[in-house]
Amino acid sequence: MTRRFNLGRRYLDIQQVSLRSRALSRDLVQVTDAVHTKGSFIYCQLWALGRAAERSSLPVEYDIISSGDIALPGLFNIGSSLVLLAHALSFADRQPPRPLTETQIDDWVNLYAQAARNAIAAGFDGVELHNANGARPQPQASSFVSDRHLEGYLLDQFLQTTCNNRTDAYGGVAANRIRFTLRAVDGVVRAIGANRTGIRLSPYERYNGQS
């Protein structure tokens, strides 16, 4: 889980910092108070990278996880040239991810709910679950033509048939692939209320091997 603040046209990304930490929530009160003092609103975007995470950036005890065991594509096309992904992942990062078990999916649903509670405790007006792609290409890079682009994050990886090759209740037909997302949303709604819960989707995005 990470937090992302939209500061005008810039983003501050603080990766691998879990909103489960109550100490972190207390620190964030300074940010949310400052926003409210100016008469504005602030939402916390909850996201997990899944197979888009870089192995070299994770603690050794963490695995690269996803819906299935299909590795993130390492190359994509710009015009007629094959180039490495912009974040230059190593070949080691291209190993197949470990699919979440059903029990671990239960744990993730609880994590989303707890993260939402802590966000509200930190003064955020609500949360947005990131169920979509990663960062969009800049306008000058709009000539992406391959079906191998950047990456959808963990919840989106369950929706996408390009990486979800499960055969259980979370794979196969669309009703199964969306199950994790719906459970995460329901958990957050129960935790903080529907009026404080949003979700980001990009169903037609062709990004990082997504369809």
C-alpha positions as CSV (number, residue, x, y, z in Angstrom):
1,M,0.0,0.0,0.0
2,T,1.2,3.5,-0.7
3,R,-0.1,7.0,-0.5
4,R,-0.1,9.4,-3.4
5,F,-0.8,13.1,-3.1
6,N,-1.6,15.1,-6.2
7,L,0.2,18.4,-5.7
8,G,-1.1,20.5,-8.6
9,R,0.4,18.8,-11.6
10,R,3.0,16.9,-9.6
11,Y,2.8,13.7,-7.6
12,L,4.6,12.7,-4.5
13,D,4.8,8.9,-4.4
14,I,6.0,7.2,-1.1
15,Q,6.3,3.5,-2.0
16,Q,6.3,0.6,0.5
17,V,4.8,2.7,3.3
18,S,1.7,1.0,4.7
19,L,-1.2,3.1,5.9
20,R,-1.7,0.4,8.5
21,S,0.8,2.3,10.7
22,R,-1.0,4.5,13.3
23,A,2.2,6.5,13.8
24,L,2.1,7.3,10.1
25,S,-1.5,8.3,10.3
26,R,-0.6,10.8,13.1
27,D,2.1,12.3,10.9
28,L,-0.3,12.7,8.0
29,V,-2.6,14.8,10.1
30,Q,-0.3,17.8,9.5
31,V,-0.8,17.4,5.8
32,T,-4.6,16.9,5.9
33,D,-5.0,19.8,8.4
34,A,-3.1,22.1,6.1
35,V,-5.3,21.2,3.1
36,H,-8.5,21.7,5.2
37,T,-7.2,25.0,6.5
38,K,-7.2,26.2,2.8
39,G,-10.8,25.1,2.4
40,S,-10.1,22.2,0.2
41,F,-10.5,18.4,0.3
42,I,-8.0,15.5,0.2
43,Y,-8.5,11.9,-0.6
44,C,-6.0,9.1,-0.1
45,Q,-5.4,6.7,-3.0
46,L,-4.8,3.1,-1.8
47,W,-2.8,0.9,-4.2
48,A,-0.6,-2.1,-4.3
49,L,1.8,-2.8,-7.2
50,G,1.4,-6.5,-7.6
51,R,3.6,-7.8,-10.4
52,A,4.6,-4.2,-11.3
53,A,6.8,-4.1,-8.1
54,E,10.6,-4.1,-8.5
55,R,12.2,-7.0,-6.8
56,S,15.3,-4.9,-6.0
57,S,13.1,-2.4,-4.2
58,L,11.4,-4.8,-1.9
59,P,12.5,-6.2,1.5
60,V,13.9,-9.7,1.1
61,E,11.0,-11.2,2.9
62,Y,8.5,-9.8,0.4
63,D,7.4,-11.7,-2.7
64,I,6.3,-10.3,-6.1
65,I,2.6,-11.2,-6.0
66,S,-0.2,-11.1,-8.6
67,S,-3.4,-12.8,-9.6
68,G,-1.5,-15.4,-11.5
69,D,2.0,-16.5,-12.3
70,I,2.5,-14.7,-15.6
71,A,5.6,-12.4,-15.5
72,L,5.3,-8.7,-16.5
73,P,6.4,-8.2,-20.1
74,G,9.9,-6.8,-20.3
75,L,9.7,-5.0,-23.6
76,F,7.3,-2.8,-25.5
77,N,7.2,-1.0,-28.8
78,I,7.6,2.6,-29.6
79,G,7.3,3.0,-33.3
80,S,9.5,0.3,-34.8
81,S,11.9,0.1,-31.8
82,L,11.9,-2.3,-28.9
83,V,13.0,-0.6,-25.7
84,L,13.2,-1.5,-22.0
85,L,10.4,-0.3,-19.7
86,A,11.0,3.2,-18.5
87,H,11.7,2.1,-15.0
88,A,14.4,-0.3,-16.3
89,L,13.5,-3.4,-14.3
90,S,16.2,-6.0,-14.2
91,F,15.8,-9.4,-15.7
92,A,15.4,-10.8,-12.1
93,D,12.2,-8.7,-11.8
94,R,10.8,-10.6,-14.8
95,Q,10.5,-13.9,-12.9
96,P,6.8,-15.1,-12.6
97,P,5.0,-13.6,-9.6
98,R,3.5,-15.7,-6.8
99,P,-0.3,-15.9,-7.1
100,L,-2.1,-14.9,-4.0
101,T,-3.9,-17.7,-2.2
102,E,-7.5,-17.3,-1.3
103,T,-6.6,-16.9,2.3
104,Q,-4.1,-14.2,1.4
105,I,-6.8,-12.4,-0.6
106,D,-8.9,-12.4,2.5
107,D,-6.0,-10.8,4.3
108,W,-5.7,-8.1,1.5
109,V,-9.3,-7.3,1.8
110,N,-8.8,-6.6,5.5
111,L,-5.7,-4.6,4.8
112,Y,-7.6,-2.3,2.4
113,A,-10.3,-1.8,5.1
114,Q,-7.7,-1.0,7.8
115,A,-5.8,1.3,5.5
116,A,-9.1,3.2,4.9
117,R,-9.8,3.5,8.6
118,N,-6.3,4.8,9.2
119,A,-6.6,7.3,6.3
120,I,-9.8,8.7,7.9
121,A,-8.1,8.8,11.3
122,A,-5.3,10.8,9.6
123,G,-7.9,13.4,8.5
124,F,-8.4,12.4,4.8
125,D,-11.9,13.1,3.5
126,G,-12.1,9.7,1.9
127,V,-10.1,7.1,-0.1
128,E,-9.8,5.9,-3.7
129,L,-9.0,2.3,-4.4
130,H,-6.6,2.1,-7.3
131,N,-8.0,-0.6,-9.6
132,A,-6.4,0.7,-12.8
133,N,-3.3,1.2,-14.8
134,G,0.0,2.7,-13.7
135,A,1.2,6.1,-14.7
136,R,0.1,7.1,-18.2
137,P,2.6,7.9,-20.9
138,Q,3.6,11.5,-21.3
139,P,2.1,13.3,-24.4
140,Q,5.4,13.1,-26.3
141,A,5.4,9.3,-25.8
142,S,1.9,8.8,-27.1
143,S,3.0,6.7,-30.0
144,F,2.9,3.5,-27.9
145,V,1.5,0.9,-30.3
146,S,2.2,-2.4,-28.6
147,D,-0.2,-4.4,-26.5
148,R,2.7,-4.5,-24.0
149,H,2.6,-1.2,-22.2
150,L,3.0,-0.1,-18.6
151,E,1.3,-1.9,-15.7
152,G,-2.1,-2.3,-14.1
153,Y,-1.8,-2.6,-10.3
154,L,-2.8,-5.5,-8.1
155,L,-6.6,-5.3,-8.2
156,D,-6.5,-4.6,-12.0
157,Q,-4.3,-7.7,-12.4
158,F,-7.2,-9.8,-11.2
159,L,-9.5,-8.3,-13.8
160,Q,-7.2,-8.8,-16.7
161,T,-7.0,-12.1,-18.6
162,T,-3.4,-11.2,-19.8
163,C,-2.2,-12.0,-16.3
164,N,-5.0,-13.7,-14.4
165,N,-4.7,-17.4,-15.2
166,R,-6.3,-18.7,-12.1
167,T,-8.8,-21.6,-12.0
168,D,-10.4,-20.9,-8.7
169,A,-13.2,-18.5,-7.5
170,Y,-11.0,-15.5,-8.5
171,G,-10.2,-16.5,-12.1
172,G,-11.9,-17.5,-15.4
173,V,-15.2,-15.7,-16.0
174,A,-15.5,-11.9,-15.4
175,A,-17.7,-12.5,-12.4
176,N,-14.9,-14.3,-10.7
177,R,-12.1,-12.0,-11.8
178,I,-13.9,-9.0,-10.3
179,R,-14.6,-10.7,-7.0
180,F,-11.4,-9.4,-5.3
181,T,-12.2,-5.8,-6.3
182,L,-15.8,-6.1,-5.1
183,R,-14.7,-7.6,-1.8
184,A,-12.1,-4.8,-1.3
185,V,-14.7,-2.1,-2.0
186,D,-17.3,-3.7,0.3
187,G,-14.7,-3.9,3.0
188,V,-13.7,-0.3,2.7
189,V,-17.4,0.8,2.6
190,R,-18.1,-1.1,5.8
191,A,-15.1,0.5,7.4
192,I,-15.6,4.1,6.5
193,G,-18.9,4.4,4.6
194,A,-19.9,4.6,0.9
195,N,-19.8,8.4,0.8
196,R,-16.1,8.3,1.6
197,T,-15.2,5.5,-0.9
198,G,-14.1,5.9,-4.5
199,I,-12.5,3.6,-7.0
200,R,-10.3,4.3,-10.1
201,L,-10.9,2.0,-13.2
202,S,-9.4,2.0,-16.7
203,P,-11.3,-0.9,-18.4
204,Y,-10.0,-0.1,-21.9
205,E,-6.4,0.6,-21.0
206,R,-3.8,-1.4,-22.9
207,Y,-1.0,-0.9,-20.4
208,N,1.9,-3.1,-19.4
209,G,0.6,-6.3,-20.8
210,Q,-3.0,-5.5,-19.7
211,S,-5.8,-5.9,-22.1
